[in-house]
Structure formats: structure tokens, C-alpha cells
């Protein structure tokens, strides 16, 4: 998958979330040879603050000729 294609897919996901009144943020990093991922879903509250609905973190690395991954669901609030 190319960077341009993944960028357009991310923009499409963010637009779909926005249409549903949600805020979606994805953070990807590459610290120390690991791949890291953080996904946050929030909704704007009535007083303008953000209400965290869910968060997921993941990491992956290459080892023994294979990709090893770990995903963790950090929290889920009582949303809709």
C-alpha cells in the first residue's frame, strides 16, 4: 500500500467519523525499530469538552522472519 493511498483511506475514515459526530485520531510512530499505533475516538460534549469514547494502542516488530504484533484496548466509555 502506498503512502498516498493510506493517507486517502485515513482521510476517508476521519470524514466518516466526522459525519457521525465523532473525532477520530490516529498516531503512527517508529521508535527504536518498533511500529507503534494509537487510535482514539472521542465526541464533543455539550460544554465543548471532548469525551473519550475509546482508545487502542498497538505495536509490532519484525523478528524471526515474521511480524509480531500486540493490540491493547485501553478503554471504552458508555457511548451511543
ZAMARGU-4260 file (C-alpha; in steps of 0.2 Angstrom, whole numbers, plus 5000, padded with zeros to 4 digits):
<rodrens>
0) 5000/5000/5000 | 5007/5017/4995 | 5008/5032/5007 | 4996/5042/4996 | 4983/5028/4996
5) 4984/5025/5015 | 4983/5044/5018 | 4967/5045/5007 | 4960/5030/5017 | 4964/5039/5033
10) 4955/5055/5027 | 4940/5044/5022 | 4939/5036/5039 | 4941/5053/5048 | 4927/5060/5036
15) 4915/5046/5040 | 4918/5048/5059 | 4915/5067/5057 | 4899/5063/5048 | 4893/5053/5064
20) 4898/5067/5076 | 4914/5058/5081 | 4933/5063/5081 | 4945/5050/5076 | 4964/5052/5078
25) 4977/5040/5073 | 4995/5042/5078 | 5009/5031/5070 | 5027/5030/5075 | 5043/5021/5073
30) 5053/5022/5089 | 5068/5011/5091 | 5063/4999/5076 | 5046/4996/5083 | 5030/5001/5074
35) 5018/5010/5086 | 5000/5014/5083 | 4987/5024/5094 | 4969/5026/5089 | 4957/5037/5099
40) 4939/5040/5096 | 4931/5055/5105 | 4915/5065/5104 | 4912/5084/5108 | 4902/5086/5124
45) 4888/5099/5127 | 4900/5111/5136 | 4913/5110/5122 | 4925/5097/5130 | 4930/5081/5122
50) 4923/5064/5129 | 4934/5050/5126 | 4924/5035/5119 | 4938/5023/5116 | 4957/5021/5114
55) 4968/5007/5107 | 4986/5005/5106 | 4996/4993/5096 | 5014/4989/5092 | 5024/4977/5081
60) 5041/4972/5076 | 5050/4960/5064 | 5058/4945/5072 | 5062/4928/5066 | 5057/4932/5049
65) 5039/4937/5054 | 5029/4952/5060 | 5024/4951/5078 | 5010/4962/5084 | 5001/4967/5100
70) 4985/4977/5102 | 4978/4983/5118 | 4960/4991/5120 | 4963/5004/5134 | 4946/5010/5137
75) 4929/5011/5131 | 4916/5023/5138 | 4897/5021/5138 | 4894/5030/5121 | 4880/5029/5110
</rodrens>
